[in-house]
Amino acid sequence: MTLKLALFPCNGSRLVFEPLYKLEDNVNKQHHCSTDCSDKQDLLTLDAALETLVEGISPLTKHDSVSLPASANRILAQEITAQVSVPPCDNSAVDGYAINTRHSTVDTWINVSQRIPAGSAPEALTPGTAARIFTGASIPEGANAVLMQEDCETQESAIRFRQVATEGLNIRRQGQDLATGQSILRPGQVMHPHAIGLAASAGIAKVAVHARPVIAIFSTGDELVEPGQSISGGQIFNSNRYLLLALLNNLGCEVLDLGVIADSRPATEQALKQAATHADMIISTGGASVGEEDHVKAAVSALGSLNLWRIALKPGKPFMFGDIDHTPFLGLPGNPGAVLVTFCLLARPAILKRMGCAQILPPSQQRALAFTPGKNGKRREFKRVQCLPDGRLLAHPNQSSGMLSSACWSDGLAVIPEFSELNEGDAVEFYSFDSLMNLPYSGIRS
């Protein structure tokens, strides 16, 4: 079984100007008002929108049982416990000589009674002797310390050491890393390489992971042209499709491309019906305005329900959340810069929760500004910024929601709070693109 998402860019890079409404006035209704409505109606805050979005989406229960190599970047569905202690017995942390500190003294020659390579079963240490031992080899019974070979002088089959050895020196104790039966990985964690290595060290060969997302995508918009084709007046290249394909690929999604649909209400509804039938989540870009050629909002309202619309976010105000036949629907803006921001801040957490991931929100850092934002309005702004060598954040001079070049110049997004007045040197939250575009790396918080 697989998690399937349907995604369909609609308006490419077209700039959309839209009126603003209260959320309760939007659902299952069509509005026709001038753009000055934004001065009269409140927008939903980003925090409230994210809470509504996350609460409205449930994790899928479909699991796959896969080998460790096949589990890479998959999300764990069941707890993993250690099958053995790691290490399974006391072993040497260095190449050197195993001794008993009670029977050996500094500057006294002692005989080497045995040689212990890794993987062999040692004999008990003869009192008053040393055992040649190698990294990872089992500590012989009767030994309580290992001297590094660099700290020993050798002469035929005897050694002497020049410093006092303490009990436990250079010994890795049994179960130091893991104890038998210990919980080592929890549901919701991403199987990154270090998690795979840990599972292997504990004797695990197969793990249960959540089903991999399959993305059914289609585009709508008569103005859209695929890259590589010729373009004429009024047409634009379909950049949103490829932006979303790459973003979803970073989250481990597979893609099923359903093609391009025309700018019409029937065609849009038919595409949405097909997506809802074959997918577990639907993502669109554009079509959220009230223009005559913007059909997505009306189609979603007709086929299902629209629970959230218009957010106090810049860029990314026209964001939608609803469902069609119990299939979650996310509607992103049409401008590619806004698509990038809303995907990272809203769609990514929703997808991660649907995939069963425990950590759905990206980590942020506190960094000082290398510019003066001045007064900000009622929308929380996410500026594309570059990290300077001293750690300060420099904003790109053009923050247009239709631009992707500014994102390529940047290292991430700086948060400019609503109704704030900030100056150069003030500290703000910063989200790196690495944390916004990829699967989470940190572990489960206790």
C-alpha positions in Angstrom: 0.0 0.0 0.0 1.2 3.5 -0.7 0.5 7.0 0.4 -0.6 9.0 -2.7 -0.7 12.8 -3.1 -2.1 14.6 -6.0 -0.5 17.8 -7.0 -1.4 20.2 -9.8 0.2 23.5 -10.5 -2.3 25.9 -12.0 -1.1 29.4 -12.7 2.6 29.1 -13.2 4.2 32.4 -12.5 1.1 34.6 -12.9 0.7 37.3 -10.2 -2.7 37.0 -8.5 -4.3 39.9 -6.6 -7.1 38.7 -4.4 -9.7 40.1 -1.9 -9.5 39.1 1.7 -12.3 37.5 3.7 -12.9 36.0 7.1 -12.5 32.3 7.1 -16.1 31.6 8.1 -17.4 33.7 5.1 -15.3 31.7 2.6 -16.3 28.1 3.0 -18.4 26.8 0.2 -19.1 30.3 -1.1 -18.0 32.4 -4.0 -17.2 36.1 -3.5 -16.8 39.0 -5.9 -15.4 42.1 -4.2 -12.8 44.7 -4.9 -9.2 44.3 -3.6 -9.9 46.9 -0.8 -11.6 44.1 1.1 -8.2 43.4 2.7 -8.6 46.6 4.7 -11.9 45.4 6.2 -11.4 41.8 7.0 -9.0 39.9 9.2 -6.7 37.1 8.0 -6.0 33.9 9.8 -2.7 34.0 11.6 0.0 31.5 10.4 0.0 29.8 13.8 -3.8 29.3 13.8 -3.6 28.1 10.2 -0.9 25.6 10.9 -2.8 24.3 14.0 -6.0 23.9 12.0 -4.0 22.1 9.2 -2.2 19.7 11.4 -5.2 18.9 13.5 -7.2 18.2 10.3 -4.8 15.6 8.9 -4.3 12.1 10.3 -1.3 9.8 9.6 -1.9 6.9 7.3 -1.7 3.4 8.7 -0.2 1.7 5.6 3.1 -0.1 6.4 5.8 -1.8 4.4 8.2 -4.4 5.8 11.6 -3.7 4.2 15.2 -4.7 4.5 17.6 -2.2 6.2 19.1 -1.0 2.9 15.6 -0.4 1.5 14.6 1.6 4.6 16.9 4.5 3.8 14.9 7.8 4.3 11.7 5.9 5.1 9.7 6.8 8.3 9.7 4.1 10.9 6.3 2.7 11.7 7.1 0.5 14.7 9.5 0.6 17.7 12.8 -1.1 17.3 14.5 -2.8 20.3 18.0 -4.2 20.5 18.3 -7.9 20.0 21.7 -8.1 21.6 23.9 -5.9 23.8 26.3 -3.6 22.0 29.1 -4.3 22.4 28.2 -7.9 23.2 31.1 -8.2 25.7 33.9 -6.1 27.1 36.3 -5.3 24.3 39.4 -3.3 23.6 39.2 0.3 22.4 42.8 0.3 21.1 45.5 -1.9 19.8 47.8 -2.7 22.7 48.2 -5.0 25.7 45.6 -6.3 28.2 46.9 -6.5 31.7 45.7 -6.8 35.3 46.7 -3.6 37.1 47.0 -5.5 40.4 49.6 -7.9 39.0 51.6 -5.5 36.9 53.8 -2.5 37.8 55.4 0.4 35.9 58.9 -0.3 34.4 58.7 -4.0 35.1 59.1 -6.5 32.2 56.2 -8.9 31.9 55.7 -11.8 29.5 53.2 -11.7 26.7 51.2 -14.9 27.2 48.7 -14.8 24.3 47.6 -13.0 21.2 43.9 -11.9 20.9 42.6 -10.7 17.4 39.1 -9.4 17.1 36.5 -12.1 16.7 38.5 -14.8 18.6 37.7 -16.2 22.0 40.5 -15.5 24.5 41.8 -17.7 27.3 41.9 -16.4 30.8 44.9 -14.1 31.4 47.8 -15.7 33.2 48.5 -13.7 36.3 51.5 -11.4 36.0 51.5 -11.5 32.2 50.1 -9.4 29.4 48.0 -10.3 26.3 48.6 -8.8 22.9 45.1 -7.5 21.9 43.6 -5.6 19.0 40.8 -3.1 18.7 37.4 -4.7 19.1 38.8 -8.0 20.6 37.3 -9.4 23.7 38.9 -8.7 27.0 40.3 -11.9 28.5 39.1 -13.0 32.0 41.5 -11.6 34.6 42.4 -8.4 32.7 41.1 -5.1 33.8 42.9 -2.6 31.6 44.4 -2.2 28.1 47.6 -0.3 27.5 48.0 1.4 24.1 50.9 -0.1 22.2 52.4 3.4 21.9 52.8 3.5 25.7 54.7 0.2 25.9 58.2 -0.9 25.2 58.6 -4.4 23.7 61.4 -6.9 23.8 60.9 -10.2 22.1 57.9 -11.7 24.0 57.9 -9.3 26.9 56.7 -5.7 27.5 57.0 -3.0 30.0 54.9 0.2 30.4 56.0 3.6 31.5 52.8 5.0 33.1 50.4 3.9 35.7 47.4 2.1 34.3 44.0 2.5 35.9 41.3 -0.1 36.1 39.0 0.1 33.0 41.6 2.0 30.9 40.7 1.6 27.1 38.0 -1.0 27.8 34.6 -0.7 26.1 32.1 -2.3 28.5 29.4 -4.8 27.5 26.2 -2.9 26.6 27.9 0.4 26.7 26.0 1.5 23.6 22.9 -0.7 23.8 21.5 -3.2 26.2 19.4 -6.2 25.1 15.8 -5.3 24.9 16.5 -1.5 25.0 14.3 0.7 22.8 16.6 2.3 20.3 14.4 3.8 17.5 10.8 5.0 17.9 7.9 5.2 15.4 8.0 8.4 13.4 11.8 8.6 13.2 13.4 8.9 9.8 15.7 6.1 8.9 18.8 8.1 8.1 22.1 6.3 7.6 23.1 6.5 11.3 19.7 5.0 12.3 20.2 2.2 9.8 23.7 1.6 11.2 22.3 1.5 14.8 19.6 -1.0 13.8 22.2 -3.2 12.1 24.4 -3.1 15.2 21.5 -4.3 17.3 20.9 -7.3 15.0 17.9 -6.0 13.1 17.5 -7.1 9.5 14.0 -5.8 8.6 11.9 -2.9 9.8 8.3 -1.7 9.4 8.1 1.7 7.7 5.2 3.9 6.6 4.2 3.6 3.0 6.1 5.8 0.5 4.1 8.7 -0.8 3.0 8.5 -4.4 2.2 11.9 -5.9 -0.4 12.1 -8.7 0.3 15.4 -10.4 -1.5 17.4 -13.1 -1.4 21.0 -14.2 -4.2 23.3 -15.2 -3.9 26.6 -17.0 -4.2 27.4 -20.7 -1.1 29.7 -20.4 1.2 26.9 -19.2 3.9 25.6 -21.5 6.4 22.8 -20.6 10.1 23.7 -20.5 11.8 22.9 -23.8 8.8 23.8 -25.9 8.4 27.1 -27.9 6.5 29.9 -26.1 4.3 32.6 -27.6 2.7 35.8 -26.2 0.8 35.4 -23.0 2.3 32.0 -22.2 4.6 31.0 -19.4 6.7 28.0 -18.6 5.2 25.7 -16.0 7.8 26.3 -13.2 5.6 25.3 -10.3 5.2 21.7 -11.5 9.0 21.2 -11.5 9.5 23.1 -8.2 6.9 20.9 -6.5 8.2 17.7 -8.1 11.7 18.4 -6.6 10.3 19.4 -3.2 8.2 16.2 -3.0 11.1 14.1 -4.2 13.1 15.4 -1.3 10.5 14.0 1.1 10.7 10.6 -0.5 7.6 10.8 -2.7 7.1 9.0 -5.9 5.3 10.8 -8.8 2.4 9.8 -11.1 1.9 12.6 -13.7 -1.7 12.9 -14.9 -1.0 15.6 -17.5 -2.4 19.2 -18.0 -6.0 20.1 -17.8 -7.8 23.1 -19.4 -8.9 26.3 -17.6 -12.5 25.3 -17.1 -14.6 24.3 -14.1 -15.7 20.9 -15.5 -12.1 20.0 -16.3 -10.9 21.1 -12.9 -13.6 19.1 -11.1 -12.9 16.0 -13.1 -9.2 16.2 -12.3 -10.0 16.7 -8.6 -12.3 13.7 -8.6 -9.7 11.5 -10.2 -7.1 12.7 -7.8 -9.3 12.2 -4.7 -10.1 8.6 -6.0 -6.4 7.6 -6.4 -4.7 9.8 -3.8 -4.4 10.3 -0.1 -3.7 14.0 -0.4 -4.1 16.6 -3.1 -1.9 19.7 -3.6 -2.6 22.4 -6.1 -1.0 25.7 -7.0 -3.0 28.7 -8.2 -6.6 28.9 -9.1 -7.5 30.3 -5.6 -8.6 33.8 -6.7 -12.1 34.9 -7.8 -11.2 35.6 -11.4 -13.2 34.0 -14.2 -10.4 31.6 -15.0 -9.6 30.6 -11.4 -11.7 27.4 -10.8 -9.9 25.4 -8.1 -11.5 27.1 -5.1 -15.0 26.8 -6.5 -14.4 23.2 -7.6 -13.1 22.2 -4.2 -16.0 23.8 -2.5 -18.5 22.1 -4.8 -16.9 18.6 -4.5 -16.0 18.7 -0.8 -15.3 21.4 1.9 -13.0 24.3 2.3 -11.9 24.7 5.9 -9.2 27.4 5.6 -8.5 30.2 3.2 -6.4 33.4 3.3 -3.5 33.6 5.8 -1.6 36.5 7.2 1.5 35.4 5.5 3.9 37.1 3.0 4.4 35.7 0.5 1.6 33.2 0.5 -1.7 34.8 1.5 -4.0 32.7 -0.8 -3.5 29.3 0.8 -6.4 26.8 1.0 -7.1 23.7 3.1 -10.1 21.4 2.7 -11.0 17.9 1.7 -12.6 16.1 -1.2 -14.3 12.8 -0.3 -12.2 12.7 2.9 -9.0 13.3 0.9 -7.1 16.3 2.3 -6.6 19.1 -0.1 -4.0 21.8 0.0 -4.2 24.8 -2.3 -1.0 26.8 -2.7 -0.7 30.3 -4.4 0.2 30.6 -8.1 3.4 32.6 -7.8 6.5 30.3 -7.5 8.1 32.3 -4.7 4.9 32.0 -2.7 4.6 28.3 -3.7 8.1 27.7 -2.2 7.3 29.5 1.1 3.8 27.9 1.6 5.1 24.5 0.7 7.9 24.7 3.3 5.8 26.2 6.1 2.4 24.6 5.6 2.4 21.8 3.0 5.6 20.1 4.3 4.3 19.7 7.9 1.0 18.4 6.6 2.7 15.8 4.3 5.1 14.7 7.1 2.1 14.2 9.5 0.3 12.2 6.8 3.4 10.1 6.3 3.6 9.3 10.0 6.6 11.5 10.8 6.9 12.5 14.4 8.9 15.7 13.8 6.9 17.8 11.4 8.1 21.4 12.2 11.5 22.6 11.1 14.0 23.9 13.7 14.9 27.6 13.7 17.9 29.6 14.7 18.3 33.1 16.2 20.4 35.4 14.0 21.0 39.1 13.7 19.8 41.1 10.8 22.3 42.8 8.4 19.5 45.1 7.1 16.6 47.2 8.5 13.2 45.8 7.6 11.4 48.8 9.2 7.7 48.6 10.0 5.8 45.5 9.1 2.0 45.1 8.6 -0.4 42.4 9.7 1.2 39.6 7.7 4.1 37.7 9.0 6.8 38.0 6.4 9.4 35.4 5.4 12.2 37.2 3.6 14.7 35.3 1.5 18.1 35.9 3.1 21.7 35.0 2.7 24.0 34.2 5.7 27.0 36.4 5.8 30.4 35.1 7.1 29.7 36.7 10.5 26.4 34.9 10.8 24.1 37.9 10.1 21.3 37.8 7.6 21.3 39.9 4.4 18.0 40.2 2.5 17.7 39.9 -1.2 16.8 43.3 -2.7 13.8 41.9 -4.6 11.3 39.9 -2.4 8.7 39.5 -5.2 6.5 36.5 -4.8 7.0 35.8 -8.5 10.7 35.3 -8.1 12.8 32.1 -7.7 16.2 33.6 -8.4 16.1 35.3 -5.0 15.6 31.9 -3.4 18.6 30.4 -5.3 20.7 33.4 -4.0 19.5 32.8 -0.4 20.3 30.3 2.3 16.9 30.4 3.9 14.1 32.5 5.3 14.2 35.2 8.0 11.0 35.7 10.0 9.7 39.3 10.2 6.9 39.2 12.8 3.6 40.9 12.1 3.2 44.5 13.4 7.0 44.7 14.2 9.5 47.4 13.6 13.0 45.9 13.4 16.4 47.5 12.8 19.8 46.2 11.7 21.3 44.1 14.4 18.0 42.9 15.8 17.7 39.1 16.3 15.1 37.1 14.4 14.2 33.5 13.7 15.9 32.0 10.7 15.0 28.8 8.9 17.6 27.2 6.6 16.4 25.8 3.3 18.0 22.5 4.3 15.6 22.3 7.3 12.6 23.5 5.2 13.0 21.2 2.1 14.2 17.9 3.5 13.2 15.1 5.9 14.0 16.0 9.5 17.4 14.9 10.9 17.1 15.2 14.7 15.8 12.4 16.9 12.6 12.1 18.8 12.4 14.4 21.8 12.0 12.7 25.2 
